[in-house]
Amino acid sequence: MNKEELLSRLKVIVSNYTQNKEALDSINEDTDFLKDLKINSANLVDVVLDVEEEFGIEIDNLSMEKMLNVRAAIEIIETKLHEAGRE
């Protein structure tokens, strides 16, 4: 799965929680979930849970704490998919 596909699937997930739809339209690896998309911290947990379900992975607490922007989220998803043997 390439980064563009990951980004596309991630965009669908965060669209349910973002308060800034304009930033969502131009989402990229540098997009910050809290600052740019205005996702509150409680909903960020929901994003993580949705990512786990969408990709069939488990995200540990340490990784969850790092998942504050799109680049980090993609790297964590790629790592977890690799660890699970489902790249």
N, CA, C and O atoms as a CHARMM CRD file, in Angstrom:
* protein
*
  348
    1    1 MET  N      0.85100  -1.17000   0.00000 PROA 1      0.00000
    2    1 MET  CA     0.00000   0.00000   0.00000 PROA 1      0.00000
    3    1 MET  C      0.90100   1.23900   0.00000 PROA 1      0.00000
    4    1 MET  O      1.79200   1.37100   0.83900 PROA 1      0.00000
    5    2 ASN  N      0.66100   2.12400  -0.93300 PROA 2      0.00000
    6    2 ASN  CA     1.52400   3.31000  -1.01900 PROA 2      0.00000
    7    2 ASN  C      0.97900   4.44700  -0.14900 PROA 2      0.00000
    8    2 ASN  O     -0.13500   4.38600   0.37200 PROA 2      0.00000
    9    3 LYS  N      1.81000   5.48300  -0.01500 PROA 3      0.00000
   10    3 LYS  CA     1.45200   6.60700   0.87400 PROA 3      0.00000
   11    3 LYS  C      0.19400   7.33200   0.40400 PROA 3      0.00000
   12    3 LYS  O     -0.59000   7.80700   1.22500 PROA 3      0.00000
   13    4 GLU  N     -0.00100   7.42100  -0.90700 PROA 4      0.00000
   14    4 GLU  CA    -1.18800   8.10300  -1.41700 PROA 4      0.00000
   15    4 GLU  C     -2.45800   7.36600  -1.00700 PROA 4      0.00000
   16    4 GLU  O     -3.45700   7.98600  -0.64500 PROA 4      0.00000
   17    5 GLU  N     -2.40700   6.02800  -1.06800 PROA 5      0.00000
   18    5 GLU  CA    -3.57100   5.23800  -0.66300 PROA 5      0.00000
   19    5 GLU  C     -3.80900   5.35900   0.84100 PROA 5      0.00000
   20    5 GLU  O     -4.94800   5.48600   1.29100 PROA 5      0.00000
   21    6 LEU  N     -2.72400   5.31700   1.61100 PROA 6      0.00000
   22    6 LEU  CA    -2.84800   5.50000   3.05600 PROA 6      0.00000
   23    6 LEU  C     -3.44600   6.86200   3.37900 PROA 6      0.00000
   24    6 LEU  O     -4.34100   6.97100   4.21700 PROA 6      0.00000
   25    7 LEU  N     -2.94900   7.89900   2.71400 PROA 7      0.00000
   26    7 LEU  CA    -3.45000   9.25900   2.93900 PROA 7      0.00000
   27    7 LEU  C     -4.92800   9.35500   2.59400 PROA 7      0.00000
   28    7 LEU  O     -5.69900   9.98600   3.31700 PROA 7      0.00000
   29    8 SER  N     -5.32200   8.73400   1.49800 PROA 8      0.00000
   30    8 SER  CA    -6.71700   8.76000   1.07700 PROA 8      0.00000
   31    8 SER  C     -7.62000   8.09000   2.11200 PROA 8      0.00000
   32    8 SER  O     -8.68200   8.61500   2.44700 PROA 8      0.00000
   33    9 ARG  N     -7.20100   6.94200   2.61000 PROA 9      0.00000
   34    9 ARG  CA    -7.99600   6.22600   3.61300 PROA 9      0.00000
   35    9 ARG  C     -8.00500   6.98800   4.94100 PROA 9      0.00000
   36    9 ARG  O     -9.01800   7.00300   5.64000 PROA 9      0.00000
   37   10 LEU  N     -6.89900   7.60900   5.28500 PROA 10     0.00000
   38   10 LEU  CA    -6.81000   8.40600   6.50700 PROA 10     0.00000
   39   10 LEU  C     -7.71500   9.63400   6.41800 PROA 10     0.00000
   40   10 LEU  O     -8.34900  10.01800   7.40100 PROA 10     0.00000
   41   11 LYS  N     -7.77000  10.24000   5.24600 PROA 11     0.00000
   42   11 LYS  CA    -8.61500  11.42500   5.03600 PROA 11     0.00000
   43   11 LYS  C    -10.08700  11.08700   5.28900 PROA 11     0.00000
   44   11 LYS  O    -10.81500  11.87800   5.88900 PROA 11     0.00000
   45   12 VAL  N    -10.51400   9.92500   4.83600 PROA 12     0.00000
   46   12 VAL  CA   -11.90100   9.50700   5.06000 PROA 12     0.00000
   47   12 VAL  C    -12.16700   9.37100   6.56300 PROA 12     0.00000
   48   12 VAL  O    -13.21600   9.78600   7.05600 PROA 12     0.00000
   49   13 ILE  N    -11.21000   8.78800   7.27700 PROA 13     0.00000
   50   13 ILE  CA   -11.36700   8.60000   8.72600 PROA 13     0.00000
   51   13 ILE  C    -11.46200   9.93900   9.44100 PROA 13     0.00000
   52   13 ILE  O    -12.38200  10.14800  10.23100 PROA 13     0.00000
   53   14 VAL  N    -10.53200  10.84700   9.18000 PROA 14     0.00000
   54   14 VAL  CA   -10.50600  12.11500   9.92000 PROA 14     0.00000
   55   14 VAL  C    -11.61900  13.06600   9.50000 PROA 14     0.00000
   56   14 VAL  O    -11.93500  14.00500  10.23000 PROA 14     0.00000
   57   15 SER  N    -12.21600  12.83700   8.33500 PROA 15     0.00000
   58   15 SER  CA   -13.28200  13.73500   7.87300 PROA 15     0.00000
   59   15 SER  C    -14.46400  13.76300   8.83800 PROA 15     0.00000
   60   15 SER  O    -15.18200  14.75900   8.91600 PROA 15     0.00000
   61   16 ASN  N    -14.66500  12.66500   9.57400 PROA 16     0.00000
   62   16 ASN  CA   -15.76600  12.61100  10.54200 PROA 16     0.00000
   63   16 ASN  C    -15.52600  13.48700  11.76900 PROA 16     0.00000
   64   16 ASN  O    -16.46300  13.81700  12.49500 PROA 16     0.00000
   65   17 TYR  N    -14.27200  13.85900  11.99600 PROA 17     0.00000
   66   17 TYR  CA   -13.92200  14.55500  13.24100 PROA 17     0.00000
   67   17 TYR  C    -13.37400  15.96400  13.03700 PROA 17     0.00000
   68   17 TYR  O    -13.28700  16.73100  13.99600 PROA 17     0.00000
   69   18 THR  N    -13.00300  16.31700  11.81300 PROA 18     0.00000
   70   18 THR  CA   -12.36600  17.61300  11.58400 PROA 18     0.00000
   71   18 THR  C    -13.36600  18.76000  11.68100 PROA 18     0.00000
   72   18 THR  O    -14.51400  18.64900  11.25100 PROA 18     0.00000
   73   19 GLN  N    -12.90500  19.84900  12.25000 PROA 19     0.00000
   74   19 GLN  CA   -13.71500  21.05900  12.34100 PROA 19     0.00000
   75   19 GLN  C    -13.36800  22.04700  11.22000 PROA 19     0.00000
   76   19 GLN  O    -14.09800  23.00900  10.98400 PROA 19     0.00000
   77   20 ASN  N    -12.25300  21.80000  10.53900 PROA 20     0.00000
   78   20 ASN  CA   -11.79400  22.70000   9.48200 PROA 20     0.00000
   79   20 ASN  C    -11.82600  21.95800   8.14900 PROA 20     0.00000
   80   20 ASN  O    -10.83700  21.34900   7.74000 PROA 20     0.00000
   81   21 LYS  N    -12.96800  22.01800   7.48200 PROA 21     0.00000
   82   21 LYS  CA   -13.15600  21.27900   6.23100 PROA 21     0.00000
   83   21 LYS  C    -12.24300  21.79200   5.11100 PROA 21     0.00000
   84   21 LYS  O    -11.86200  21.02900   4.22400 PROA 21     0.00000
   85   22 GLU  N    -11.89500  23.07800   5.15100 PROA 22     0.00000
   86   22 GLU  CA   -10.99200  23.62400   4.12600 PROA 22     0.00000
   87   22 GLU  C     -9.61300  22.99100   4.23700 PROA 22     0.00000
   88   22 GLU  O     -9.00300  22.65500   3.22200 PROA 22     0.00000
   89   23 ALA  N     -9.11700  22.82600   5.45300 PROA 23     0.00000
   90   23 ALA  CA    -7.81500  22.18200   5.65500 PROA 23     0.00000
   91   23 ALA  C     -7.88000  20.71700   5.23300 PROA 23     0.00000
   92   23 ALA  O     -6.89900  20.17000   4.73000 PROA 23     0.00000
   93   24 LEU  N     -9.02500  20.08800   5.43700 PROA 24     0.00000
   94   24 LEU  CA    -9.19200  18.69000   5.03900 PROA 24     0.00000
   95   24 LEU  C     -9.05600  18.54300   3.53000 PROA 24     0.00000
   96   24 LEU  O     -8.49700  17.55700   3.05000 PROA 24     0.00000
   97   25 ASP  N     -9.56200  19.51700   2.77700 PROA 25     0.00000
   98   25 ASP  CA    -9.46900  19.46500   1.31400 PROA 25     0.00000
   99   25 ASP  C     -8.02800  19.46900   0.82700 PROA 25     0.00000
  100   25 ASP  O     -7.72500  18.90900  -0.22600 PROA 25     0.00000
  101   26 SER  N     -7.14100  20.09800   1.58800 PROA 26     0.00000
  102   26 SER  CA    -5.73400  20.17600   1.17100 PROA 26     0.00000
  103   26 SER  C     -4.82600  19.36100   2.09600 PROA 26     0.00000
  104   26 SER  O     -3.65800  19.70200   2.28600 PROA 26     0.00000
  105   27 ILE  N     -5.37000  18.28100   2.66900 PROA 27     0.00000
  106   27 ILE  CA    -4.61000  17.45700   3.59600 PROA 27     0.00000
  107   27 ILE  C     -3.35300  16.90300   2.91700 PROA 27     0.00000
  108   27 ILE  O     -3.38800  16.48200   1.76100 PROA 27     0.00000
  109   28 ASN  N     -2.24600  16.91300   3.66200 PROA 28     0.00000
  110   28 ASN  CA    -0.99400  16.35200   3.16800 PROA 28     0.00000
  111   28 ASN  C     -0.19600  15.85000   4.37200 PROA 28     0.00000
  112   28 ASN  O     -0.68100  15.89800   5.50300 PROA 28     0.00000
  113   29 GLU  N      1.00500  15.37800   4.13700 PROA 29     0.00000
  114   29 GLU  CA     1.79300  14.78200   5.22100 PROA 29     0.00000
  115   29 GLU  C      2.13500  15.77600   6.33300 PROA 29     0.00000
  116   29 GLU  O      2.41700  15.36500   7.45900 PROA 29     0.00000
  117   30 ASP  N      2.11400  17.06200   6.03500 PROA 30     0.00000
  118   30 ASP  CA     2.45700  18.06900   7.03800 PROA 30     0.00000
  119   30 ASP  C      1.24200  18.55700   7.83100 PROA 30     0.00000
  120   30 ASP  O      1.38200  19.38900   8.72700 PROA 30     0.00000
  121   31 THR  N      0.06100  18.05000   7.50800 PROA 31     0.00000
  122   31 THR  CA    -1.15300  18.47400   8.19800 PROA 31     0.00000
  123   31 THR  C     -1.15500  17.98200   9.64500 PROA 31     0.00000
  124   31 THR  O     -0.94700  16.79900   9.91400 PROA 31     0.00000
  125   32 ASP  N     -1.39200  18.90700  10.56200 PROA 32     0.00000
  126   32 ASP  CA    -1.46600  18.59900  11.98600 PROA 32     0.00000
  127   32 ASP  C     -2.93800  18.38100  12.35200 PROA 32     0.00000
  128   32 ASP  O     -3.79100  19.20900  12.03100 PROA 32     0.00000
  129   33 PHE  N     -3.22600  17.27400  13.01900 PROA 33     0.00000
  130   33 PHE  CA    -4.61400  16.95800  13.35400 PROA 33     0.00000
  131   33 PHE  C     -5.23700  18.00100  14.27800 PROA 33     0.00000
  132   33 PHE  O     -6.38500  18.39800  14.07900 PROA 33     0.00000
  133   34 LEU  N     -4.49200  18.44400  15.28200 PROA 34     0.00000
  134   34 LEU  CA    -5.03900  19.38000  16.25900 PROA 34     0.00000
  135   34 LEU  C     -5.06700  20.81200  15.73900 PROA 34     0.00000
  136   34 LEU  O     -6.09600  21.48400  15.81500 PROA 34     0.00000
  137   35 LYS  N     -3.93800  21.27700  15.20900 PROA 35     0.00000
  138   35 LYS  CA    -3.81900  22.68200  14.79500 PROA 35     0.00000
  139   35 LYS  C     -4.51900  22.97100  13.46900 PROA 35     0.00000
  140   35 LYS  O     -5.25400  23.95100  13.35200 PROA 35     0.00000
  141   36 ASP  N     -4.29000  22.11300  12.46900 PROA 36     0.00000
  142   36 ASP  CA    -4.82700  22.38900  11.13500 PROA 36     0.00000
  143   36 ASP  C     -6.27100  21.92400  10.95900 PROA 36     0.00000
  144   36 ASP  O     -7.11500  22.66400  10.45300 PROA 36     0.00000
  145   37 LEU  N     -6.54200  20.69700  11.37900 PROA 37     0.00000
  146   37 LEU  CA    -7.88100  20.14100  11.17400 PROA 37     0.00000
  147   37 LEU  C     -8.82600  20.44100  12.33400 PROA 37     0.00000
  148   37 LEU  O    -10.02800  20.18900  12.25000 PROA 37     0.00000
  149   38 LYS  N     -8.26200  20.98700  13.43000 PROA 38     0.00000
  150   38 LYS  CA    -9.05900  21.36400  14.60800 PROA 38     0.00000
  151   38 LYS  C     -9.80400  20.15900  15.19600 PROA 38     0.00000
  152   38 LYS  O    -10.94500  20.28100  15.64200 PROA 38     0.00000
  153   39 ILE  N     -9.14400  19.00200  15.19100 PROA 39     0.00000
  154   39 ILE  CA    -9.70000  17.81400  15.83400 PROA 39     0.00000
  155   39 ILE  C     -9.34400  17.90900  17.31400 PROA 39     0.00000
  156   39 ILE  O     -8.17500  18.08000  17.66000 PROA 39     0.00000
  157   40 ASN  N    -10.33500  17.80000  18.18000 PROA 40     0.00000
  158   40 ASN  CA   -10.01800  17.91300  19.61000 PROA 40     0.00000
  159   40 ASN  C     -9.37700  16.61500  20.10100 PROA 40     0.00000
  160   40 ASN  O     -9.48500  15.57500  19.45300 PROA 40     0.00000
  161   41 SER  N     -8.72000  16.68900  21.23700 PROA 41     0.00000
  162   41 SER  CA    -7.93300  15.55800  21.72200 PROA 41     0.00000
  163   41 SER  C     -8.79200  14.32700  22.00100 PROA 41     0.00000
  164   41 SER  O     -8.32900  13.20200  21.80900 PROA 41     0.00000
  165   42 ALA  N    -10.01700  14.51600  22.44400 PROA 42     0.00000
  166   42 ALA  CA   -10.89900  13.36900  22.67600 PROA 42     0.00000
  167   42 ALA  C    -11.22100  12.67300  21.35800 PROA 42     0.00000
  168   42 ALA  O    -11.24000  11.44400  21.29000 PROA 42     0.00000
  169   43 ASN  N    -11.47100  13.44800  20.32600 PROA 43     0.00000
  170   43 ASN  CA   -11.75900  12.85900  19.02300 PROA 43     0.00000
  171   43 ASN  C    -10.51800  12.24300  18.38800 PROA 43     0.00000
  172   43 ASN  O    -10.63500  11.35400  17.54400 PROA 43     0.00000
  173   44 LEU  N     -9.34200  12.69900  18.77900 PROA 44     0.00000
  174   44 LEU  CA    -8.11300  12.10600  18.26500 PROA 44     0.00000
  175   44 LEU  C     -8.01800  10.63900  18.68600 PROA 44     0.00000
  176   44 LEU  O     -7.50400   9.80500  17.94000 PROA 44     0.00000
  177   45 VAL  N     -8.50900  10.33700  19.86300 PROA 45     0.00000
  178   45 VAL  CA    -8.56100   8.94300  20.31600 PROA 45     0.00000
  179   45 VAL  C     -9.49400   8.14700  19.40000 PROA 45     0.00000
  180   45 VAL  O     -9.19900   7.00500  19.04800 PROA 45     0.00000
  181   46 ASP  N    -10.61200   8.75100  19.02000 PROA 46     0.00000
  182   46 ASP  CA   -11.54000   8.09200  18.09100 PROA 46     0.00000
  183   46 ASP  C    -10.88800   7.85500  16.73500 PROA 46     0.00000
  184   46 ASP  O    -11.11200   6.82100  16.10600 PROA 46     0.00000
  185   47 VAL  N    -10.08200   8.81300  16.28600 PROA 47     0.00000
  186   47 VAL  CA    -9.34800   8.65100  15.02700 PROA 47     0.00000
  187   47 VAL  C     -8.44100   7.42500  15.11500 PROA 47     0.00000
  188   47 VAL  O     -8.40400   6.60200  14.20000 PROA 47     0.00000
  189   48 VAL  N     -7.71200   7.31400  16.22200 PROA 48     0.00000
  190   48 VAL  CA    -6.80700   6.17100  16.41300 PROA 48     0.00000
  191   48 VAL  C     -7.59200   4.86700  16.39400 PROA 48     0.00000
  192   48 VAL  O     -7.17500   3.90500  15.74900 PROA 48     0.00000
  193   49 LEU  N     -8.71400   4.82300  17.08800 PROA 49     0.00000
  194   49 LEU  CA    -9.54200   3.61200  17.11100 PROA 49     0.00000
  195   49 LEU  C    -10.05200   3.27300  15.71700 PROA 49     0.00000
  196   49 LEU  O    -10.07600   2.10400  15.33100 PROA 49     0.00000
  197   50 ASP  N    -10.45700   4.28200  14.96500 PROA 50     0.00000
  198   50 ASP  CA   -10.92600   4.05900  13.59000 PROA 50     0.00000
  199   50 ASP  C     -9.79800   3.57200  12.69000 PROA 50     0.00000
  200   50 ASP  O    -10.01000   2.72300  11.82500 PROA 50     0.00000
  201   51 VAL  N     -8.59700   4.11100  12.89500 PROA 51     0.00000
  202   51 VAL  CA    -7.42800   3.66600  12.12100 PROA 51     0.00000
  203   51 VAL  C     -7.15000   2.19000  12.41600 PROA 51     0.00000
  204   51 VAL  O     -6.88100   1.40400  11.50700 PROA 51     0.00000
  205   52 GLU  N     -7.21700   1.83000  13.69200 PROA 52     0.00000
  206   52 GLU  CA    -6.99800   0.42600  14.07100 PROA 52     0.00000
  207   52 GLU  C     -7.99000  -0.48800  13.35700 PROA 52     0.00000
  208   52 GLU  O     -7.61500  -1.53400  12.82700 PROA 52     0.00000
  209   53 GLU  N     -9.23600  -0.09000  13.34900 PROA 53     0.00000
  210   53 GLU  CA   -10.28200  -0.89600  12.71900 PROA 53     0.00000
  211   53 GLU  C    -10.10700  -0.94000  11.20000 PROA 53     0.00000
  212   53 GLU  O    -10.21000  -2.00700  10.59500 PROA 53     0.00000
  213   54 GLU  N     -9.84500   0.20300  10.58800 PROA 54     0.00000
  214   54 GLU  CA    -9.70800   0.29100   9.12800 PROA 54     0.00000
  215   54 GLU  C     -8.56200  -0.56300   8.60800 PROA 54     0.00000
  216   54 GLU  O     -8.68900  -1.22800   7.58000 PROA 54     0.00000
  217   55 PHE  N     -7.44700  -0.54100   9.32000 PROA 55     0.00000
  218   55 PHE  CA    -6.24900  -1.21400   8.83200 PROA 55     0.00000
  219   55 PHE  C     -5.98100  -2.55500   9.51200 PROA 55     0.00000
  220   55 PHE  O     -5.03300  -3.25300   9.15100 PROA 55     0.00000
  221   56 GLY  N     -6.81100  -2.92100  10.49600 PROA 56     0.00000
  222   56 GLY  CA    -6.63300  -4.19400  11.18500 PROA 56     0.00000
  223   56 GLY  C     -5.33100  -4.26800  11.96200 PROA 56     0.00000
  224   56 GLY  O     -4.64800  -5.29200  11.96100 PROA 56     0.00000
  225   57 ILE  N     -4.99500  -3.15700  12.63100 PROA 57     0.00000
  226   57 ILE  CA    -3.74600  -3.08500  13.39800 PROA 57     0.00000
  227   57 ILE  C     -4.06500  -2.65900  14.82800 PROA 57     0.00000
  228   57 ILE  O     -5.17700  -2.22700  15.13300 PROA 57     0.00000
  229   58 GLU  N     -3.07100  -2.78900  15.69000 PROA 58     0.00000
  230   58 GLU  CA    -3.21000  -2.31900  17.06900 PROA 58     0.00000
  231   58 GLU  C     -2.14400  -1.25800  17.30900 PROA 58     0.00000
  232   58 GLU  O     -0.95900  -1.48900  17.06700 PROA 58     0.00000
  233   59 ILE  N     -2.57000  -0.10500  17.78200 PROA 59     0.00000
  234   59 ILE  CA    -1.65400   1.00400  18.02000 PROA 59     0.00000
  235   59 ILE  C     -1.44400   1.14000  19.52000 PROA 59     0.00000
  236   59 ILE  O     -2.38200   1.40300  20.27100 PROA 59     0.00000
  237   60 ASP  N     -0.20400   0.95800  19.94200 PROA 60     0.00000
  238   60 ASP  CA     0.12200   1.04300  21.36100 PROA 60     0.00000
  239   60 ASP  C      0.09000   2.49400  21.83100 PROA 60     0.00000
  240   60 ASP  O      0.06100   3.42100  21.02100 PROA 60     0.00000
  241   61 ASN  N      0.09500   2.67800  23.15000 PROA 61     0.00000
  242   61 ASN  CA    -0.01900   4.02500  23.72900 PROA 61     0.00000
  243   61 ASN  C      1.10900   4.94800  23.30200 PROA 61     0.00000
  244   61 ASN  O      0.87200   6.12900  23.04600 PROA 61     0.00000
  245   62 LEU  N      2.33100   4.43600  23.22000 PROA 62     0.00000
  246   62 LEU  CA     3.46400   5.26500  22.81400 PROA 62     0.00000
  247   62 LEU  C      3.27000   5.78600  21.39000 PROA 62     0.00000
  248   62 LEU  O      3.49900   6.96300  21.11200 PROA 62     0.00000
  249   63 SER  N      2.84700   4.90100  20.49800 PROA 63     0.00000
  250   63 SER  CA     2.58700   5.31600  19.11600 PROA 63     0.00000
  251   63 SER  C      1.42100   6.28200  19.04800 PROA 63     0.00000
  252   63 SER  O      1.44100   7.23400  18.26800 PROA 63     0.00000
  253   64 MET  N      0.40600   6.04000  19.86400 PROA 64     0.00000
  254   64 MET  CA    -0.76800   6.91400  19.87300 PROA 64     0.00000
  255   64 MET  C     -0.37400   8.34100  20.24800 PROA 64     0.00000
  256   64 MET  O     -0.87600   9.30200  19.66600 PROA 64     0.00000
  257   65 GLU  N      0.52400   8.47300  21.21700 PROA 65     0.00000
  258   65 GLU  CA     0.97700   9.79900  21.65200 PROA 65     0.00000
  259   65 GLU  C      1.72300  10.53900  20.55200 PROA 65     0.00000
  260   65 GLU  O      1.72800  11.77000  20.52500 PROA 65     0.00000
  261   66 LYS  N      2.35200   9.80200  19.64700 PROA 66     0.00000
  262   66 LYS  CA     3.11300  10.41800  18.55600 PROA 66     0.00000
  263   66 LYS  C      2.24400  10.74900  17.35000 PROA 66     0.00000
  264   66 LYS  O      2.67800  11.47300  16.45400 PROA 66     0.00000
  265   67 MET  N      1.03800  10.23300  17.32000 PROA 67     0.00000
  266   67 MET  CA     0.17800  10.36100  16.14200 PROA 67     0.00000
  267   67 MET  C     -0.56100  11.69400  16.13400 PROA 67     0.00000
  268   67 MET  O     -1.78400  11.73900  16.26600 PROA 67     0.00000
  269   68 LEU  N      0.19700  12.78200  15.97600 PROA 68     0.00000
  270   68 LEU  CA    -0.38200  14.11600  16.02800 PROA 68     0.00000
  271   68 LEU  C     -0.51100  14.77800  14.66400 PROA 68     0.00000
  272   68 LEU  O     -1.17900  15.80300  14.52500 PROA 68     0.00000
  273   69 ASN  N      0.12700  14.19100  13.65900 PROA 69     0.00000
  274   69 ASN  CA     0.02400  14.74300  12.30900 PROA 69     0.00000
  275   69 ASN  C     -0.04200  13.60400  11.30000 PROA 69     0.00000
  276   69 ASN  O      0.15400  12.43900  11.64600 PROA 69     0.00000
  277   70 VAL  N     -0.31700  13.94900  10.07200 PROA 70     0.00000
  278   70 VAL  CA    -0.51900  12.94600   9.03000 PROA 70     0.00000
  279   70 VAL  C      0.75300  12.13500   8.79200 PROA 70     0.00000
  280   70 VAL  O      0.68500  10.91400   8.65200 PROA 70     0.00000
  281   71 ARG  N      1.90400  12.79000   8.74500 PROA 71     0.00000
  282   71 ARG  CA     3.17000  12.08400   8.49500 PROA 71     0.00000
  283   71 ARG  C      3.40600  10.99800   9.55900 PROA 71     0.00000
  284   71 ARG  O      3.74400   9.86000   9.23000 PROA 71     0.00000
  285   72 ALA  N      3.22500  11.36200  10.82600 PROA 72     0.00000
  286   72 ALA  CA     3.41700  10.40200  11.91800 PROA 72     0.00000
  287   72 ALA  C      2.40400   9.26300  11.80900 PROA 72     0.00000
  288   72 ALA  O      2.75000   8.09800  12.00500 PROA 72     0.00000
  289   73 ALA  N      1.16900   9.59900  11.50000 PROA 73     0.00000
  290   73 ALA  CA     0.12200   8.57500  11.37600 PROA 73     0.00000
  291   73 ALA  C      0.47600   7.58100  10.27800 PROA 73     0.00000
  292   73 ALA  O      0.35200   6.37200  10.47600 PROA 73     0.00000
  293   74 ILE  N      0.91200   8.07300   9.12500 PROA 74     0.00000
  294   74 ILE  CA     1.26600   7.19400   8.01300 PROA 74     0.00000
  295   74 ILE  C      2.44900   6.30400   8.39500 PROA 74     0.00000
  296   74 ILE  O      2.44400   5.10600   8.11000 PROA 74     0.00000
  297   75 GLU  N      3.45300   6.88300   9.03500 PROA 75     0.00000
  298   75 GLU  CA     4.62400   6.09500   9.44600 PROA 75     0.00000
  299   75 GLU  C      4.22600   5.00200  10.43700 PROA 75     0.00000
  300   75 GLU  O      4.70200   3.87100  10.33800 PROA 75     0.00000
  301   76 ILE  N      3.36000   5.33200  11.38400 PROA 76     0.00000
  302   76 ILE  CA     2.91000   4.35500  12.37600 PROA 76     0.00000
  303   76 ILE  C      2.08500   3.26000  11.70300 PROA 76     0.00000
  304   76 ILE  O      2.27300   2.07800  11.99100 PROA 76     0.00000
  305   77 ILE  N      1.18300   3.64200  10.81800 PROA 77     0.00000
  306   77 ILE  CA     0.37600   2.64700  10.10300 PROA 77     0.00000
  307   77 ILE  C      1.27300   1.72800   9.28900 PROA 77     0.00000
  308   77 ILE  O      1.10700   0.50900   9.32700 PROA 77     0.00000
  309   78 GLU  N      2.22300   2.30100   8.55300 PROA 78     0.00000
  310   78 GLU  CA     3.13900   1.48400   7.74800 PROA 78     0.00000
  311   78 GLU  C      3.93000   0.51200   8.62400 PROA 78     0.00000
  312   78 GLU  O      4.08800  -0.65700   8.27200 PROA 78     0.00000
  313   79 THR  N      4.42400   0.99600   9.75900 PROA 79     0.00000
  314   79 THR  CA     5.18900   0.14800  10.67900 PROA 79     0.00000
  315   79 THR  C      4.33100  -0.98700  11.21400 PROA 79     0.00000
  316   79 THR  O      4.76400  -2.13900  11.23800 PROA 79     0.00000
  317   80 LYS  N      3.12000  -0.66700  11.64300 PROA 80     0.00000
  318   80 LYS  CA     2.23200  -1.68100  12.21000 PROA 80     0.00000
  319   80 LYS  C      1.81000  -2.69700  11.14900 PROA 80     0.00000
  320   80 LYS  O      1.70700  -3.88800  11.44200 PROA 80     0.00000
  321   81 LEU  N      1.56600  -2.24100   9.92900 PROA 81     0.00000
  322   81 LEU  CA     1.22100  -3.16700   8.84600 PROA 81     0.00000
  323   81 LEU  C      2.40500  -4.08900   8.54700 PROA 81     0.00000
  324   81 LEU  O      2.22600  -5.28500   8.31700 PROA 81     0.00000
  325   82 HSD  N      3.60000  -3.52900   8.55100 PROA 82     0.00000
  326   82 HSD  CA     4.81400  -4.32100   8.32300 PROA 82     0.00000
  327   82 HSD  C      4.98500  -5.36800   9.40700 PROA 82     0.00000
  328   82 HSD  O      5.27100  -6.53100   9.11800 PROA 82     0.00000
  329   83 GLU  N      4.81000  -4.95400  10.66000 PROA 83     0.00000
  330   83 GLU  CA     4.94300  -5.87400  11.79500 PROA 83     0.00000
  331   83 GLU  C      3.91800  -7.01000  11.69500 PROA 83     0.00000
  332   83 GLU  O      4.19300  -8.14000  12.09800 PROA 83     0.00000
  333   84 ALA  N      2.75100  -6.70300  11.16200 PROA 84     0.00000
  334   84 ALA  CA     1.68600  -7.70100  11.02400 PROA 84     0.00000
  335   84 ALA  C      1.83400  -8.52300   9.74300 PROA 84     0.00000
  336   84 ALA  O      1.08200  -9.46900   9.50900 PROA 84     0.00000
  337   85 GLY  N      2.81600  -8.14900   8.91600 PROA 85     0.00000
  338   85 GLY  CA     3.03800  -8.86200   7.65500 PROA 85     0.00000
  339   85 GLY  C      1.99700  -8.55900   6.59700 PROA 85     0.00000
  340   85 GLY  O      1.75600  -9.37700   5.71000 PROA 85     0.00000
  341   86 ARG  N      1.36700  -7.37400   6.68200 PROA 86     0.00000
  342   86 ARG  CA     0.32100  -6.99300   5.71300 PROA 86     0.00000
  343   86 ARG  C      0.66100  -5.66900   5.05300 PROA 86     0.00000
  344   86 ARG  O     -0.10600  -4.71100   5.14300 PROA 86     0.00000
  345   87 GLU  N      1.77100  -5.61500   4.41200 PROA 87     0.00000
  346   87 GLU  CA     2.20900  -4.35500   3.80000 PROA 87     0.00000
  347   87 GLU  C      1.45500  -4.06700   2.53600 PROA 87     0.00000
  348   87 GLU  O      1.69700  -3.04700   1.89200 PROA 87     0.00000
